[in-house]
Each structure stands twice: as C-alpha cells, then as structure tokens.
Amino acid sequence: MKVLKYTDKILLFVSVLLFAIGLVMIFSSSNIAAFMRYGSNPYKFLVRQLAILCFGIIIFIVVINFSTKSYSALSWFGILATIGMLIFVFFYGVMTNKARSWINLGFFQFQPSELAKVMLIVWFSAFYELNRKNLNKLFTNLFPIAMAGFIAALVILQPDFGTAGVIIILAFLLYLLIPIKPLTKFKVASISILVMSVILMGYYLFDTSSFGRQISRLDFKNPCSEEKFYTTGNQVCNSYIAFNNGDLLKGKGLGNSTQKYLYLPESHTDFIFAIVVEELGVVAAVGIILLYMILLYRIISIGNNSSSSRGSIICYGVAIYIFLHIAINLLGIMGWLPLTGIPLPFLSYGGTFTICIIIALSMVQRVAIETKMKKLGILK
C-alpha cells in the first residue's frame, strides 16, 4: 500500500470522478428498463456496477504492486490464455445480439474479446522491448501484427466486427509508434492489408448471410428516414430525439429522460451519452468530454516521462484504447459512424469492460509509480 503515495493523483482523481458520474447515470438511465423490461428491482444495474467497481478496487491494488518487469513473463501466458478463451467461445459461448462473445460463469458473463485489447497492449510492450535490437527485421515487425490479426479473426468469427476493428486499429497504431524504418513499416502495412482482405473474403465464403448483415451496418446515413426508422435506424433516431430534448444548460433534469422509457433499449450501455445530454444538458456533456481529454493527456504525459520503452508503450496503448472507445461510441450514436456496440468508457454499464478499463489504468499508474520511485532513487 506504500506505493499509493506515488500514484498520479490527477489521473486517479479524474478516473474516480468519471466512474462516479457513470454510477449516477447508469442508475438514472437503467431504472425504468430494469423494472419494465427485465421485471427486476430498479436498482439492479446500479448494484451490479457498484459491485464490479468494488472488485475493481482490489484489482487496482494488486496491479499497482506488480513491477512492469514482470509483464514480460506474464504477457505470453496472458495472450495465449486469451486466445484459448476466444476459441472456447466459438464452440461454447453464450449468444447475445447475434454474436457468440460471452462465457457464462454463472454469477458473471465474461467477454474474452474485451480482455484481448488489454492483453495485446501488455504483450506488445513486452515483445518490442525484448526485441528492440531487431526492430528493423521483417519477422520482428510482422509477428506482433500477425498475432493481432489472428485474434481479430477469431473475434470476426463470433461475429463482432466492432471489437475486431478496435483490435486491428489499436495494434496498427501501436505499431506505428515503434521507432522502425518507414520502408519496413510500409512493407508490414501492405502485407497486413492483404492478409486481412483474405480473412474477410474467407469469412464471406464461410457465412454469407452473417457477413451481409454486418456489411449492411455501413448504410448508416439518414436513420430517421421512413424506410429505416422502424428497422436499422431506430436507435440512432431515438438518440437524436434525446439530444434534441437536452438544452444548453440543464436538459430535462436528472432522472427525467423520456427516451429511457424503452425507446432506447440500450440506454444504460451504448447510448448512455444521449441520456446524459437529455437529462443534464450540453454543458454537462462537454464537461465530461473535457474530463476525458484531461485523462488522456495525463496518460500520454506519464508515457512520455517513462524511463522505459515498455512503460511508454503501455501508456500510449491505453490512451489509444480509451480514445478509440470514446470516438467510436460517440460518433456511432451521433450517426457519423455505423453502430458497433462499443461501450463508452467509465459511463456505460458493463462488467468485463469496466474491469478491463481498471486494469489498463492500473498499469498506467504502475508506470507512473516506477518513474517517480526511480527519480527518488527508491527503485533501480
């Protein structure tokens, strides 16, 4: 517990504040659905999320006490275990929203594809540090991208194109941050695009109907049109109504959303930001975005100040991971990108995603702790 005093206090404060806002909004957006849709107590999702956060505190304490040097040994076990779970899901996973993405643990449904994002960050950081003398060799460059591509292919087979897309973009952006010759990066990028094209073509031949359903999501323009309002555009159109209901300063008031009355079936997960705007107004929503910006700035600053390439890659990877979720979620509910089911960090209800965010932030805090302890001469 002594390491707590070396944590980044700004990052810790902003993280706790965002989780607290998330708890309030999860209860506000889910109480009607919990009672009317699930026939349960209005506090159902609030209590579950609170339990997840309490468990997350334990995870946080454990992770910040583990040196990042230990990640090299743990990363291979973690990435192989994740791949094993993704293969297990393909045969025995729970089907939700036409995707077989979950493992039913009885008291909790676990989503391995979400863990895969965090494990890739850890594995990338360990791999590139161990192979820093061979960074310009083609195999050293291709192997991590191939690993990410294989994991993404397993996720595509669920099928979950949104999560697979995040994994591919995350891996590619992390790769671009590694100090490698531009020509080598160009070769790797070209090979990667070719391989992913082959994988997508293979998936199309394997399951034409499912592939067509996923591709149909690319038609996301004009969601409120007559032909889309009652089908593919219904959720986004109701999101527009929620945005329109919220005025500049105060919205309709906390708890007074009309769109959470089953008009937005995922009001406490994918579309929670629309409820924020409807109930709290535009200014409050902008305030949350500013908190996101402060959070990302602190993570990148910790990465810049890290004394090891391992620590820098972890921080940059976590920043990319969180940013991609924010951008894809907000652009999706605004109708500027296809809906992908990507949750909004800190605000959306969800067990696996919340735990993964906590693990990711805990690793960043561990990097900050090691940097401060090395400067003080406490850690060599």
C-alpha positions in Angstrom: 0.0 0.0 0.0 3.0 2.3 0.3 3.1 2.7 -3.5 -0.2 4.5 -3.4 1.5 7.8 -2.5 3.5 7.6 -5.8 0.4 7.3 -8.0 -0.5 10.1 -10.4 -3.1 12.0 -8.3 -4.7 13.9 -11.2 -5.3 10.7 -13.2 -6.6 9.0 -10.1 -9.0 11.8 -9.3 -10.3 12.1 -12.8 -10.8 8.3 -13.1 -12.7 8.2 -9.8 -14.8 11.2 -10.8 -15.8 9.6 -14.1 -16.7 6.3 -12.5 -18.8 8.2 -10.0 -20.6 10.1 -12.8 -21.1 6.7 -14.5 -22.7 5.2 -11.5 -25.2 8.1 -11.3 -26.0 7.9 -15.0 -26.3 4.1 -15.1 -28.9 4.2 -12.4 -30.8 7.1 -14.0 -30.8 5.5 -17.4 -31.4 1.9 -16.4 -34.1 2.0 -13.6 -37.0 2.0 -16.0 -35.6 -0.8 -18.2 -34.7 -2.8 -15.1 -38.3 -2.6 -13.9 -40.3 -2.7 -17.2 -38.1 -4.7 -19.4 -36.4 -7.2 -17.0 -39.1 -7.2 -14.3 -36.5 -6.6 -11.7 -35.6 -4.1 -9.0 -34.9 -0.5 -10.4 -31.5 -0.6 -8.6 -30.5 -3.8 -10.4 -27.8 -2.3 -12.7 -26.6 0.2 -10.2 -25.9 -2.5 -7.6 -24.2 -4.7 -10.2 -22.0 -1.9 -11.4 -21.1 -0.9 -7.8 -20.1 -4.5 -7.1 -17.9 -4.5 -10.2 -16.2 -1.3 -9.1 -15.6 -2.7 -5.6 -14.0 -5.7 -7.2 -12.0 -3.3 -9.4 -10.5 -1.6 -6.3 -9.0 -5.0 -5.4 -7.6 -5.4 -8.9 -6.2 -1.9 -8.8 -4.3 -2.5 -5.5 -2.9 -5.8 -6.9 -1.8 -4.5 -10.3 0.0 -1.3 -8.9 2.1 -3.5 -6.7 3.4 -5.6 -9.6 6.5 -4.3 -11.3 6.1 -3.8 -15.1 9.3 -6.0 -15.5 7.1 -9.0 -14.6 4.9 -8.3 -17.6 7.4 -9.9 -19.9 6.9 -13.3 -18.2 3.2 -12.8 -17.8 2.4 -11.5 -21.3 2.8 -14.8 -23.2 0.7 -16.6 -20.6 -2.0 -13.8 -20.8 -2.1 -13.6 -24.6 -2.3 -17.4 -25.1 -4.9 -17.8 -22.4 -7.0 -15.1 -24.1 -6.7 -16.9 -27.5 -7.8 -20.1 -25.8 -10.8 -18.4 -24.4 -11.7 -16.9 -27.8 -11.6 -20.4 -29.3 -13.7 -21.7 -26.4 -16.3 -19.0 -27.0 -16.6 -20.1 -30.6 -17.8 -23.5 -29.5 -19.4 -23.0 -26.1 -20.0 -19.2 -25.8 -23.3 -17.5 -25.0 -25.1 -15.9 -27.9 -26.2 -12.3 -27.3 -27.3 -9.9 -30.0 -26.5 -12.5 -32.7 -22.8 -12.7 -31.6 -21.3 -15.6 -29.6 -19.0 -13.5 -27.5 -19.5 -14.4 -23.9 -18.6 -17.1 -21.4 -21.2 -17.7 -18.7 -19.6 -18.0 -15.3 -22.9 -18.2 -13.5 -22.6 -15.1 -11.4 -21.0 -13.2 -14.3 -20.8 -13.2 -18.0 -17.2 -12.7 -19.2 -16.2 -11.3 -22.7 -12.7 -12.5 -23.7 -12.6 -10.2 -26.8 -12.6 -7.2 -24.4 -9.7 -8.6 -22.4 -7.8 -9.2 -25.7 -7.4 -5.5 -26.2 -5.6 -5.0 -22.8 -3.6 -8.2 -23.2 -2.4 -7.0 -26.7 -1.1 -3.8 -25.1 0.8 -5.7 -22.5 2.2 -8.3 -25.0 3.2 -5.6 -27.5 5.1 -3.7 -24.8 7.0 -6.8 -23.7 7.7 -8.1 -27.2 9.1 -4.9 -28.6 11.3 -4.3 -25.5 12.7 -7.8 -25.7 13.4 -7.4 -29.5 14.5 -3.8 -29.5 17.8 -4.8 -31.2 15.9 -6.4 -34.1 13.3 -3.8 -34.7 14.1 -3.5 -38.4 13.9 -7.2 -39.2 10.7 -8.1 -41.1 9.8 -11.0 -38.9 10.1 -9.0 -35.7 7.7 -6.5 -37.3 5.3 -9.0 -38.8 4.9 -11.3 -35.8 3.0 -8.9 -33.5 0.7 -7.7 -36.3 0.1 -11.3 -37.2 -0.8 -12.1 -33.6 -3.2 -9.2 -33.5 -4.7 -10.3 -36.9 -5.2 -13.8 -35.6 -7.1 -12.5 -32.5 -9.1 -10.2 -34.7 -10.0 -13.1 -37.0 -11.3 -15.1 -34.0 -13.4 -12.1 -33.0 -14.8 -11.7 -36.5 -16.0 -15.3 -36.4 -18.2 -14.5 -33.4 -19.2 -12.3 -35.3 -18.2 -9.0 -33.8 -16.8 -6.6 -36.4 -16.8 -3.6 -34.0 -14.5 -5.2 -31.4 -12.3 -6.8 -34.1 -12.0 -3.3 -35.7 -10.8 -1.8 -32.4 -8.3 -4.6 -32.0 -6.9 -4.1 -35.5 -6.7 -0.3 -35.2 -5.2 -0.5 -31.7 -2.5 -2.9 -32.9 -1.7 -0.9 -36.0 -1.4 2.5 -34.2 0.8 0.9 -31.5 3.0 -0.5 -34.3 3.3 3.0 -35.9 4.6 4.4 -32.6 7.6 1.9 -32.6 10.8 3.5 -34.0 11.1 1.5 -37.1 12.3 2.4 -40.6 9.4 3.8 -42.8 10.1 1.3 -45.6 9.8 -1.6 -43.2 6.5 -0.2 -41.8 5.2 0.2 -45.4 6.0 -3.5 -46.2 4.3 -4.7 -43.0 1.3 -2.5 -43.6 0.9 -3.8 -47.2 1.2 -7.4 -46.1 -1.3 -6.8 -43.2 -3.9 -5.3 -45.5 -3.6 -8.2 -47.9 -3.9 -10.8 -45.2 -7.0 -9.1 -43.6 -8.6 -8.9 -47.1 -8.1 -12.6 -47.4 -9.6 -13.2 -44.0 -12.7 -11.1 -44.8 -13.1 -12.9 -48.1 -12.8 -16.3 -46.3 -15.4 -15.2 -43.7 -17.7 -14.1 -46.6 -17.5 -17.5 -48.1 -17.9 -19.2 -44.7 -21.0 -17.4 -43.7 -22.5 -15.2 -46.4 -25.7 -14.2 -44.6 -23.9 -13.1 -41.4 -21.3 -11.2 -43.4 -24.0 -9.4 -45.3 -25.7 -8.5 -42.1 -22.5 -6.9 -40.8 -21.8 -5.1 -44.0 -25.4 -3.7 -44.0 -24.4 -1.6 -40.9 -22.3 0.5 -43.2 -25.5 2.0 -44.5 -26.0 4.3 -41.5 -27.0 7.6 -43.2 -30.5 9.1 -42.7 -31.5 6.9 -39.8 -34.8 8.7 -39.4 -35.9 8.1 -42.9 -39.2 6.3 -43.5 -37.6 3.0 -44.5 -35.1 2.9 -41.6 -36.9 4.4 -38.6 -38.6 1.1 -37.7 -35.5 -1.0 -38.6 -31.8 -0.2 -38.7 -32.1 3.5 -37.9 -34.5 3.3 -34.9 -31.9 3.5 -32.1 -29.9 6.3 -33.7 -33.0 8.3 -34.5 -34.2 8.0 -30.9 -30.7 9.1 -29.9 -31.3 12.2 -31.9 -34.5 12.8 -30.1 -32.6 12.5 -26.7 -30.0 15.0 -27.9 -32.8 17.4 -29.0 -34.6 17.1 -25.7 -31.5 18.4 -23.8 -31.0 22.1 -23.8 -27.7 24.0 -23.4 -27.6 24.3 -19.6 -29.7 21.8 -17.7 -31.6 19.5 -20.0 -34.8 17.8 -18.7 -33.2 17.2 -15.3 -31.5 14.2 -13.7 -33.9 11.2 -13.9 -36.3 12.9 -16.3 -35.3 11.3 -19.6 -38.2 10.2 -21.8 -36.0 8.2 -24.2 -35.0 5.7 -21.5 -38.6 4.5 -21.4 -37.6 1.7 -23.8 -37.3 3.9 -26.8 -33.5 3.4 -26.4 -33.2 -0.2 -25.5 -29.5 0.2 -24.7 -29.9 3.4 -22.8 -27.5 2.3 -20.0 -24.8 0.9 -22.2 -24.2 2.0 -25.8 -26.5 5.1 -25.7 -25.8 6.4 -22.2 -24.2 9.6 -23.5 -27.5 10.5 -25.3 -29.3 10.2 -21.9 -26.5 12.4 -20.3 -27.3 15.2 -22.9 -31.1 14.8 -22.5 -31.0 14.9 -18.7 -28.1 17.2 -17.9 -27.7 19.4 -21.0 -25.0 20.2 -23.4 -22.7 21.9 -20.9 -22.5 18.9 -18.7 -21.8 16.7 -21.6 -19.0 18.9 -22.8 -17.7 18.8 -19.2 -17.5 15.0 -19.4 -15.6 15.3 -22.7 -13.1 17.7 -21.1 -12.6 15.1 -18.3 -11.8 12.5 -21.0 -9.3 14.9 -22.5 -7.6 15.5 -19.1 -7.5 11.8 -18.5 -5.9 11.1 -21.9 -3.4 13.9 -21.5 -2.3 12.5 -18.2 -1.8 9.0 -19.6 0.2 10.3 -22.5 2.3 12.5 -20.2 3.1 9.5 -18.0 4.1 7.6 -21.1 6.4 10.5 -22.2 8.1 10.6 -18.8 8.5 6.9 -18.5 12.1 5.7 -18.1 11.5 2.5 -20.2 10.1 1.8 -23.6 7.9 -0.8 -22.0 6.2 1.8 -19.8 5.8 4.2 -22.8 4.1 1.6 -25.0 1.8 0.6 -22.2 0.7 4.2 -21.6 0.3 5.0 -25.3 -1.6 1.8 -25.9 -4.0 2.5 -23.0 -4.6 6.1 -24.3 -5.4 4.7 -27.8 -7.6 2.0 -26.3 -9.7 4.5 -24.3 -9.7 7.1 -27.1 -11.0 4.6 -29.7 -13.9 3.6 -27.5 -14.8 7.2 -26.8 -14.6 8.2 -30.5 -16.4 5.1 -32.0 -19.2 5.2 -29.4 -19.9 9.0 -29.7 -19.6 9.1 -33.5 -21.9 6.0 -33.7 -24.7 7.4 -31.5 -24.5 10.7 -33.5 -24.9 8.8 -36.8 -21.5 9.7 -38.1 -20.2 6.1 -37.9 -22.0 2.7 -38.0 -23.2 1.4 -34.7 -20.8 -1.2 -33.4 -21.9 -1.9 -29.8 -18.7 -0.3 -28.5 -19.3 0.9 -24.9 -18.4 4.4 -23.6 -15.5 4.3 -21.0 -16.5 4.9 -17.4 -20.1 5.7 -18.2 -21.5 2.6 -19.9 -22.8 -0.3 -17.8 -20.7 -3.5 -18.3 -18.7 -5.9 -16.2 -15.8 -7.1 -18.4 -15.3 -3.7 -20.0 -15.2 -1.9 -16.6 -12.7 -4.4 -15.2 -10.5 -4.0 -18.3 -10.5 -0.2 -18.0 -9.5 -0.6 -14.4 -6.7 -3.0 -15.3 -5.5 -0.6 -18.1 -5.5 2.4 -15.8 -3.8 0.4 -13.0 -0.9 -0.4 -15.4 -0.5 3.3 -16.3 -0.4 4.1 -12.6 2.2 1.4 -12.1 4.3 3.1 -14.8 3.9 6.5 -13.0 4.9 4.9 -9.7 8.0 3.4 -11.1 9.0 6.6 -12.8 8.7 8.6 -9.5 10.4 5.9 -7.5 13.4 5.8 -9.9 13.7 9.6 -9.7 13.8 9.4 -5.9 16.3 6.6 -6.0 13.9 4.2 -4.3 13.8 1.9 -7.3 16.7 0.9 -9.6 
